[in-house]
Amino acid sequence: MGEIIRGKLVADRITEEVKLNVESLKNEGFSPKLAILRVGNDPSDLSYERGALARMVKCGIEVEVFELSDDVSEDSLIAHLEYINNKQDINGILIFRPLPDHLNEDRIKHFISPAKDVDCFSPDNVAKIIEGDKSGFSPATPSAVVEILKFYKIDLSGKHCVVLGRSMLVGKPVSMLLLGQNATVTICHSKTKDLRSICKMADVLIAAVGRAKMVDESFIKEGAIVIDVGINMDDEGNLTGDVNFESCINKASMITPVPGGVGAVTTAVLAQHVLKACQDSLLFPGH
């Protein structure tokens, strides 16, 4: 049986580090603050918001939530973003994606301040990931994947990593981060031929396709490391990942569960990014 990767251990370590740094800032009169901008009441957004709020409380980070109706106009949403950009007491902005279909994300993403863009929505921060420039912010979930691998001392140099999914939320950015760790990366998607055979070549398989329990033991080779980024509801209404955990655990050397894997680390990384945004605002005023 493979080792179960415990996201809580990774999240707790990051949280403790962030908490200590936040306390130091508060002793100097500064208080990191996150703005959450949510459009509508999507259950997955609400679930993530609850987790993020709980994590920020543990870290001592303040939060202000901006709730907009799911029929909000594009101009109104942009006005809210510009208002938050200009609020001096707010260091980070989290905007839930994907946005409703009537909103043009390609336009909206240009209106979030890169300095406050703690989940990598702005083109500036996306470009920095591609360039390997660590001065910006990478998306929290892909960063959480890398943090997990580092915590468990998994050296990616020369390893073949296969990423299932090519979204801008996870697939593409996590591929860039893995390249930055000197991994050899293959991205698979809905048009990939011989999907199973490619996945079975992976030393590390990262599943981020949004299809409940799609990946079973036939996708992985003996001893592979499996990281499940998916968050889905199964037919019984239970939270599940993209990986069939029960099918894969006896073949994988290490595997993340859902829940209990990547999700907790994602909110901890988000807190880490808010802290960095606050520190940067003090080092580079007006940035």
VEXKOL-258305 format. One record per residue (C-alpha): residue number from 1; residue in one letter; x, y, z. Coordinates in steps of 0.1 Angstrom, whole numbers. Example, Ala and Ser with C-alpha at 12.3 -4.5 7.8 and 13.67 -1.06 7.14 Angstrom:
2
+-----+-----+-------+-------+-------+
!   n ! res !    c1 !    c2 !    c3 !
+-----+-----+-------+-------+-------+
!   1 !   A !   123 !   -45 !    78 !
!   2 !   S !   137 !   -11 !    71 !
+-----+-----+-------+-------+-------+
This chain:
287
+-----+-----+-------+-------+-------+
!   n ! res !    c1 !    c2 !    c3 !
+-----+-----+-------+-------+-------+
!   1 !   M !     0 !     0 !     0 !
!   2 !   G !    13 !    34 !    -9 !
!   3 !   E !    20 !    62 !    16 !
!   4 !   I !    -9 !    87 !    20 !
!   5 !   I !     3 !   122 !    16 !
!   6 !   R !   -12 !   143 !    44 !
!   7 !   G !   -19 !   178 !    33 !
!   8 !   K !   -26 !   189 !    68 !
!   9 !   L !    10 !   184 !    78 !
!  10 !   V !    22 !   207 !    50 !
!  11 !   A !    -5 !   232 !    56 !
!  12 !   D !     2 !   234 !    94 !
!  13 !   R !    39 !   240 !    87 !
!  14 !   I !    32 !   269 !    63 !
!  15 !   T !     5 !   283 !    86 !
!  16 !   E !    29 !   284 !   115 !
!  17 !   E !    55 !   303 !    95 !
!  18 !   V !    30 !   328 !    82 !
!  19 !   K !    15 !   333 !   117 !
!  20 !   L !    48 !   342 !   132 !
!  21 !   N !    56 !   367 !   104 !
!  22 !   V !    21 !   382 !   106 !
!  23 !   E !    26 !   387 !   144 !
!  24 !   S !    59 !   404 !   137 !
!  25 !   L !    42 !   428 !   112 !
!  26 !   K !    14 !   435 !   137 !
!  27 !   N !    40 !   444 !   164 !
!  28 !   E !    52 !   470 !   139 !
!  29 !   G !    17 !   484 !   133 !
!  30 !   F !     9 !   466 !   100 !
!  31 !   S !   -19 !   441 !    95 !
!  32 !   P !   -21 !   420 !    63 !
!  33 !   K !   -56 !   418 !    48 !
!  34 !   L !   -72 !   398 !    20 !
!  35 !   A !  -102 !   408 !     0 !
!  36 !   I !  -124 !   380 !   -14 !
!  37 !   L !  -145 !   389 !   -44 !
!  38 !   R !  -172 !   363 !   -51 !
!  39 !   V !  -197 !   364 !   -79 !
!  40 !   G !  -228 !   343 !   -72 !
!  41 !   N !  -231 !   314 !   -48 !
!  42 !   D !  -214 !   285 !   -65 !
!  43 !   P !  -211 !   256 !   -39 !
!  44 !   S !  -174 !   250 !   -47 !
!  45 !   D !  -167 !   288 !   -43 !
!  46 !   L !  -185 !   288 !   -10 !
!  47 !   S !  -166 !   258 !     1 !
!  48 !   Y !  -132 !   273 !    -8 !
!  49 !   E !  -142 !   306 !     8 !
!  50 !   R !  -150 !   288 !    41 !
!  51 !   G !  -116 !   271 !    40 !
!  52 !   A !   -98 !   303 !    32 !
!  53 !   L !  -116 !   323 !    59 !
!  54 !   A !  -107 !   296 !    85 !
!  55 !   R !   -70 !   296 !    73 !
!  56 !   M !   -67 !   334 !    75 !
!  57 !   V !   -81 !   333 !   110 !
!  58 !   K !   -54 !   308 !   120 !
!  59 !   C !   -27 !   330 !   105 !
!  60 !   G !   -40 !   363 !   120 !
!  61 !   I !   -48 !   377 !    85 !
!  62 !   E !   -79 !   400 !    82 !
!  63 !   V !  -105 !   393 !    55 !
!  64 !   E !  -131 !   415 !    38 !
!  65 !   V !  -156 !   396 !    16 !
!  66 !   F !  -173 !   413 !   -14 !
!  67 !   E !  -203 !   394 !   -25 !
!  68 !   L !  -218 !   402 !   -60 !
!  69 !   S !  -249 !   387 !   -76 !
!  70 !   D !  -244 !   362 !  -104 !
!  71 !   D !  -259 !   387 !  -129 !
!  72 !   V !  -236 !   415 !  -120 !
!  73 !   S !  -225 !   436 !  -150 !
!  74 !   E !  -189 !   435 !  -162 !
!  75 !   D !  -185 !   472 !  -156 !
!  76 !   S !  -198 !   469 !  -120 !
!  77 !   L !  -173 !   440 !  -113 !
!  78 !   I !  -145 !   461 !  -127 !
!  79 !   A !  -155 !   490 !  -106 !
!  80 !   H !  -153 !   468 !   -75 !
!  81 !   L !  -119 !   456 !   -85 !
!  82 !   E !  -106 !   491 !   -89 !
!  83 !   Y !  -121 !   501 !   -56 !
!  84 !   I !  -102 !   472 !   -39 !
!  85 !   N !   -71 !   480 !   -58 !
!  86 !   N !   -72 !   515 !   -43 !
!  87 !   K !   -79 !   505 !    -7 !
!  88 !   Q !   -47 !   510 !    11 !
!  89 !   D !   -56 !   485 !    39 !
!  90 !   I !   -61 !   456 !    15 !
!  91 !   N !   -30 !   437 !     4 !
!  92 !   G !   -44 !   408 !   -15 !
!  93 !   I !   -73 !   400 !   -38 !
!  94 !   L !   -89 !   366 !   -44 !
!  95 !   I !  -115 !   365 !   -72 !
!  96 !   F !  -132 !   332 !   -77 !
!  97 !   R !  -130 !   317 !  -112 !
!  98 !   P !  -144 !   307 !  -135 !
!  99 !   L !  -167 !   337 !  -137 !
! 100 !   P !  -202 !   335 !  -151 !
! 101 !   D !  -203 !   331 !  -189 !
! 102 !   H !  -216 !   367 !  -195 !
! 103 !   L !  -184 !   382 !  -179 !
! 104 !   N !  -153 !   385 !  -201 !
! 105 !   E !  -124 !   372 !  -180 !
! 106 !   D !   -99 !   382 !  -207 !
! 107 !   R !  -110 !   418 !  -202 !
! 108 !   I !  -115 !   417 !  -164 !
! 109 !   K !   -81 !   402 !  -156 !
! 110 !   H !   -64 !   434 !  -168 !
! 111 !   F !   -81 !   454 !  -140 !
! 112 !   I !   -66 !   435 !  -110 !
! 113 !   S !   -35 !   451 !   -95 !
! 114 !   P !    -6 !   426 !  -100 !
! 115 !   A !     8 !   436 !   -66 !
! 116 !   K !   -24 !   424 !   -50 !
! 117 !   D !   -31 !   395 !   -73 !
! 118 !   V !   -23 !   367 !   -48 !
! 119 !   D !   -39 !   340 !   -70 !
! 120 !   C !   -23 !   349 !  -103 !
! 121 !   F !   -52 !   362 !  -124 !
! 122 !   S !   -34 !   392 !  -140 !
! 123 !   P !   -14 !   389 !  -172 !
! 124 !   D !    17 !   403 !  -155 !
! 125 !   N !    18 !   375 !  -130 !
! 126 !   V !    10 !   348 !  -156 !
! 127 !   A !    39 !   361 !  -176 !
! 128 !   K !    62 !   359 !  -146 !
! 129 !   I !    54 !   322 !  -142 !
! 130 !   I !    64 !   315 !  -178 !
! 131 !   E !    96 !   335 !  -173 !
! 132 !   G !   105 !   318 !  -140 !
! 133 !   D !   104 !   351 !  -123 !
! 134 !   K !    95 !   345 !   -86 !
! 135 !   S !    88 !   381 !   -78 !
! 136 !   G !    52 !   378 !   -87 !
! 137 !   F !    24 !   354 !   -75 !
! 138 !   S !    17 !   319 !   -88 !
! 139 !   P !   -17 !   304 !   -85 !
! 140 !   A !   -23 !   290 !   -50 !
! 141 !   T !   -33 !   255 !   -61 !
! 142 !   P !    -3 !   248 !   -84 !
! 143 !   S !    20 !   263 !   -57 !
! 144 !   A !     4 !   239 !   -32 !
! 145 !   V !    13 !   209 !   -54 !
! 146 !   V !    50 !   220 !   -54 !
! 147 !   E !    49 !   227 !   -17 !
! 148 !   I !    37 !   192 !   -10 !
! 149 !   L !    64 !   176 !   -32 !
! 150 !   K !    90 !   197 !   -14 !
! 151 !   F !    77 !   188 !    21 !
! 152 !   Y !    79 !   151 !    13 !
! 153 !   K !   114 !   156 !    -1 !
! 154 !   I !   106 !   145 !   -36 !
! 155 !   D !   134 !   156 !   -59 !
! 156 !   L !   118 !   164 !   -93 !
! 157 !   S !   150 !   169 !  -112 !
! 158 !   G !   149 !   146 !  -142 !
! 159 !   K !   116 !   131 !  -131 !
! 160 !   H !    88 !   127 !  -157 !
! 161 !   C !    58 !   145 !  -146 !
! 162 !   V !    25 !   141 !  -164 !
! 163 !   V !    -2 !   167 !  -159 !
! 164 !   L !   -37 !   158 !  -167 !
! 165 !   G !   -55 !   190 !  -176 !
! 166 !   R !   -44 !   222 !  -194 !
! 167 !   S !   -65 !   249 !  -176 !
! 168 !   M !   -51 !   283 !  -167 !
! 169 !   L !   -62 !   276 !  -131 !
! 170 !   V !   -40 !   245 !  -126 !
! 171 !   G !   -27 !   225 !  -156 !
! 172 !   K !    -7 !   251 !  -174 !
! 173 !   P !     8 !   270 !  -144 !
! 174 !   V !    16 !   238 !  -125 !
! 175 !   S !    35 !   226 !  -156 !
! 176 !   M !    56 !   258 !  -156 !
! 177 !   L !    63 !   254 !  -118 !
! 178 !   L !    74 !   218 !  -124 !
! 179 !   L !    97 !   228 !  -152 !
! 180 !   G !   112 !   253 !  -128 !
! 181 !   Q !   121 !   223 !  -106 !
! 182 !   N !   139 !   207 !  -136 !
! 183 !   A !   112 !   181 !  -142 !
! 184 !   T !   104 !   168 !  -177 !
! 185 !   V !    67 !   177 !  -182 !
! 186 !   T !    40 !   162 !  -204 !
! 187 !   I !     6 !   179 !  -205 !
! 188 !   C !   -24 !   157 !  -214 !
! 189 !   H !   -59 !   169 !  -223 !
! 190 !   S !   -91 !   158 !  -239 !
! 191 !   K !   -76 !   155 !  -273 !
! 192 !   T !   -45 !   135 !  -262 !
! 193 !   K !   -42 !   101 !  -279 !
! 194 !   D !   -32 !    70 !  -260 !
! 195 !   L !   -39 !    88 !  -227 !
! 196 !   R !   -34 !    58 !  -204 !
! 197 !   S !    -1 !    48 !  -220 !
! 198 !   I !    13 !    84 !  -215 !
! 199 !   C !     1 !    86 !  -179 !
! 200 !   K !    17 !    52 !  -172 !
! 201 !   M !    51 !    67 !  -181 !
! 202 !   A !    48 !    92 !  -153 !
! 203 !   D !    70 !    92 !  -122 !
! 204 !   V !    46 !   119 !  -109 !
! 205 !   L !    10 !   121 !  -121 !
! 206 !   I !    -9 !   153 !  -114 !
! 207 !   A !   -47 !   150 !  -120 !
! 208 !   A !   -65 !   182 !  -127 !
! 209 !   V !   -93 !   175 !  -151 !
! 210 !   G !  -125 !   179 !  -130 !
! 211 !   R !  -139 !   144 !  -136 !
! 212 !   A !  -147 !   124 !  -106 !
! 213 !   K !  -126 !    92 !  -101 !
! 214 !   M !  -115 !    93 !  -138 !
! 215 !   V !   -80 !    81 !  -130 !
! 216 !   D !   -78 !    44 !  -119 !
! 217 !   E !   -49 !    20 !  -115 !
! 218 !   S !   -48 !    15 !  -153 !
! 219 !   F !   -34 !    51 !  -156 !
! 220 !   I !    -4 !    47 !  -133 !
! 221 !   K !    27 !    26 !  -132 !
! 222 !   E !    39 !     7 !  -102 !
! 223 !   G !    55 !    31 !   -77 !
! 224 !   A !    42 !    64 !   -93 !
! 225 !   I !    35 !    94 !   -71 !
! 226 !   V !    -1 !   106 !   -76 !
! 227 !   I !   -13 !   141 !   -68 !
! 228 !   D !   -50 !   146 !   -70 !
! 229 !   V !   -60 !   183 !   -75 !
! 230 !   G !   -96 !   175 !   -85 !
! 231 !   I !  -126 !   185 !   -64 !
! 232 !   N !  -159 !   169 !   -75 !
! 233 !   M !  -191 !   155 !   -62 !
! 234 !   D !  -197 !   118 !   -68 !
! 235 !   D !  -231 !   102 !   -75 !
! 236 !   E !  -238 !    99 !   -38 !
! 237 !   G !  -230 !   136 !   -32 !
! 238 !   N !  -197 !   130 !   -16 !
! 239 !   L !  -166 !   151 !   -22 !
! 240 !   T !  -141 !   132 !   -44 !
! 241 !   G !  -111 !   138 !   -66 !
! 242 !   D !  -102 !   130 !  -101 !
! 243 !   V !   -84 !    99 !   -89 !
! 244 !   N !  -101 !    67 !   -78 !
! 245 !   F !   -82 !    66 !   -45 !
! 246 !   E !   -91 !    30 !   -36 !
! 247 !   S !   -81 !    17 !   -70 !
! 248 !   C !   -47 !    35 !   -71 !
! 249 !   I !   -34 !    33 !   -35 !
! 250 !   N !   -20 !    -2 !   -38 !
! 251 !   K !    -1 !     7 !   -69 !
! 252 !   A !    11 !    42 !   -62 !
! 253 !   S !    41 !    47 !   -39 !
! 254 !   M !    25 !    80 !   -26 !
! 255 !   I !    -9 !    95 !   -31 !
! 256 !   T !   -30 !   124 !   -20 !
! 257 !   P !   -65 !   118 !    -7 !
! 258 !   V !   -95 !   141 !   -14 !
! 259 !   P !  -104 !   156 !    10 !
! 260 !   G !   -73 !   159 !    31 !
! 261 !   G !   -47 !   165 !     3 !
! 262 !   V !   -40 !   195 !   -18 !
! 263 !   G !   -70 !   216 !    -7 !
! 264 !   A !   -57 !   225 !    28 !
! 265 !   V !   -23 !   234 !    14 !
! 266 !   T !   -39 !   257 !   -12 !
! 267 !   T !   -54 !   280 !    15 !
! 268 !   A !   -21 !   280 !    34 !
! 269 !   V !    -3 !   291 !     3 !
! 270 !   L !   -29 !   318 !    -2 !
! 271 !   A !   -21 !   331 !    33 !
! 272 !   Q !    16 !   330 !    24 !
! 273 !   H !     9 !   351 !    -7 !
! 274 !   V !   -11 !   377 !    13 !
! 275 !   L !    18 !   380 !    37 !
! 276 !   K !    42 !   385 !     9 !
! 277 !   A !    20 !   411 !    -7 !
! 278 !   C !    19 !   430 !    26 !
! 279 !   Q !    57 !   428 !    30 !
! 280 !   D !    62 !   439 !    -6 !
! 281 !   S !    39 !   469 !    -1 !
! 282 !   L !    61 !   480 !    28 !
! 283 !   L !    94 !   474 !     9 !
! 284 !   F !    81 !   490 !   -24 !
! 285 !   P !    55 !   516 !   -15 !
! 286 !   G !    32 !   525 !   -44 !
! 287 !   H !    43 !   493 !   -62 !
+-----+-----+-------+-------+-------+
